[in-house]
Amino acid sequence: MIEVKDLYKSFEDKEVLKGISTQFENGKCNLIIGQSGAGKTVLMSCVVGLIRPTMGEILYDGRDLVKMRKREWKMLRREVGMLFQASALFDSLTVHENVRFPLDMFSDMTEKERNERAQYCLERVNLGDAGKKYPGEISGGMQKRAAIARAISLNPKYLFCDEPNSGLDPKTSLVIDDLIHSITHEFNMTTIINTHDMNSVMGIGENIVFISEGRKEWQGSMDQIMDATNEKLNSFIFASDLLKSIKERHEAEKLSKMAN
């Protein structure tokens, strides 16, 4: 589990994170949601160690990232997988070589073991036959799956996903959501997803952290969202007419059950 305690982050005179405290639960898909500029990208960047917070604690199973020395951080880095928004595959490497790259950098495996692990990860995301192709030769959805395979190649305890459905059509987005969800439970990872996709929120949001203007406004599951009373959350989640009608129908059904 990852715990964030009283986290602040300022850039010069602009305070972006304002005392956020939350928990990201193990074995679940933890989502960070909020409007553009709310601070969710800065929050994820602090938690993954890309940005140093101004104040606060970031605890990885009790280990404070903020206080870690370089050697300790390098050891933790082996436990972390990262899925970038634009997949970030190396164009000059084959899909197989891309997936094997973290193993080449951070593992003590033999070359045979690295190749076998890379192939296993490709097969896990249904890309077993795509290893010899280059990123430019496969679709955007396949690139995203290859990036997921690379992210899990070191069998991480913690998986970070930055806008995993960015640029994908709705059908492919659902495939990526299902894949991330199943992998999270299969490997019992702490998965943290930064997303704008309401389908992801309602589909795989097992632990959702909603932030607004640098503060945590609400936290709960996708099931609890329908009954949430936080006005800022409702304004954000149910902005579309479709989602608004779903919430209104839910409230009507709840009142009907209470009346009966």
N, C-alpha and C positions, 0 to 999 in steps of 0.2 A: 504494500500500500504506500501511496505517496501522500504526505500531508503538507499543506501550505499553511503557515502560521503568520498572521499579521504582516503580510507582504506589501511592501511599498516599492515603487520605482518612479524615479523622476529623471527627466532629460532636461538639463539646465534648470530653468525655472518652471517647467511644465510637469506637474504630477500626473502620471498616467495610471498607476495602480495605487489604491488608497486603502490599505489595510485589509487585504483579502485573506480570509482564512477558509480553508475547505479541505476535503479529503477526496482522493481518487482511489476507488475501491479495486482491489485485486480480483481478477477473473471476470471483470465487467467492462463494458464499453462506456467510458466516461466522456461526456461531451461538454465542450465549452462553447456556449452560444452567446450572441449579443450583437447589437448593431455595429456597423463599421465605425471604428474609432472608440469603441467601448473599452479596449485594452486587452481583448482576448489573445491576440497574437503576441503581445508583450508578455502576458501571463505565461503562455506556453513556452516562449523563448527563455523566460527566467527558469521555469521548471525543468526544461531540458538542458539548461546550462549554457545557452548561447549568449545570454545577457545576465549580468550580475545585478541583483536587486539592490536598491538603496538601503533597505532594512527588511528584516524578517527571516524566517526559517523555511527551508525546503527539505523535508525529511523523506529519504528513501528507506523504508523499513527501519526508521530510527536514525539513519545516517544523514547528517546535515550537509547538503550539497554546498551551501554557502561557505562553510568552514573547511571544506576538503582541500587538501594539498594536491599538487599536480599529479602525484603518483596515485593517490586515492581516486581522483577523478578519472584517470586513465583506466583503472580497474572497473569503475562504475560504467564507463563508456562501453565496455564489452557486454553489459547487461541491457543496453538500450538499442532499440531499433527505431529508425526514422523514415517515415514516408512523406516525401516532400510534395508540395502542391503541384509542381510541374513534372513529377516523376523523377527528374534529374538523373536520367540514365546517361551513361557516357556513349556518345554517338560512335566513337571509334572502336568500341568493344562490342562483341556479340552479346546477346541476351544472357547466355550462360556465363560469359566472362563478367558481366555486370553483377549477376547474382553472387558469383564467387569472390568478387572484389573485397567485401568485408572480411571474408575468411582469409584471403591472402594477406590482409593488413593486420588482423588482430588475433588469428587463431594459430595454434601450434600443430594443426593437422598436417598430415602428409598430403602431397598433391593428389593422390588417389582419393583420400578421404574428403578433400575439399571438392573435388569434382563430383563425388557421390552425393555429398550434402547439397551442392548447388542443384543437381538434377532432381533430388528429392523435393526441394523447395519449389522448383518449376512444376513438377508434377502435382504438388499440393495445390497450386493455383491454376491447374489445367493448362499449363504451357509446356508440357513435356516434350513436344515436337518442335518447339520454337527456339531452342537453345542456340542453334547455329545462325539464326537470323540476326540482323542488326536492328536497333530501335527504330530507325527510319523505315524499316520494311514491315512493321506491324502497326496495328491500329492503336488509337489512344487508349482504349480500354485494355488492350493487351499490354501496352506500356505500363499502365497503372498496376496490372497484376504482376508484371515482372518486377516492378518497384516494391510491391508487397513481398514477393519472394526474396528479394535482396534484403529487405528490412527484417525478415525472420530468419535469415541464414545463420546467424549466430545464436539462434534459439533464445531471444531476449526475454527478460522478465518484464520489461517495460517497452511499450510500443507507442510512439507518437505519430499522429497522422494530421498533417496540415491541409485542410480543405481537400480531402481525398476524392471528392466528386467534381471538383472544379473542371469545367470544360467537357464533361461527359453528358451524354443524353440520358433521359430519365431511366430507361431500361438498363443501360450499362451501370448507372449509379446504384441501382438496386442490387446488381450482381456484386459490385464492390462492397456495398454495405453488408450483404450476406456473408461475403468472404471474410471481411474483417471481424464480423461477429463470431463466425464459426471458429476462426483461428484463435481469437481471444479466449474462448471457452476451452478449445482443444488443448492449448498450451498454458492455460491458467495465467494469462498475462494481465498486467495493469495497462489497459489501452486508453489513451487520451486523444480525443479527436476534436480539432478545432473546425467548426463547420457553420455554414449559412443554410444548409439544406434541411428544410423542414421535414422532408421524407425520412431523412436520417434520424432526426429528433424523435419522430413518432414511431419509427421502425425499430431502431436499435438503441435508443437512449435509455440505458439502464440506470445511469447516474448522470444527471444533467446539472451543470453549473451555469446559471444565467448571470452575466455581469453587465452593468450599465454604468457608464461614466466612471469606470475604474473601481467600482464597488460590487461585491457579490450581492445580488438582489434576491436570488431564490435558488434553491437546490432541491432536487427530487427526481423521481423517475418519470418515464413517458406516461405511465398510468396516472400519476398524480397531477400531470399538467392539466388535464381536463377539468379538475376541481380546484385548480390554483386560483387564489384571490388576488395575487400580486398584479396590480394594474399595469405596471411597466412590462411584465412578462406577457400578460394577455395581449397588450397592444403590439408586442413584437411577434408573438407566435401566431396570433389570429388576425394578422393584417389582411390576408387575402379573403375574398368573399367565400371561397370554398371552405377554408378552415374555420371561418367565423360561423358558417352554417352548421358545420359538424359540432362545434361547441354548443351552439344554441339547441341543436337536436339532443345532445347529451344532457343538457340542463333540463330540457323539457321531459325527457324520459325519467330523469331522477326525481323530478317533482311528481310525475305520474305515479311512480313506485311508492313515494312517500304518502300520497293521497290514498292509495289502495292499502 
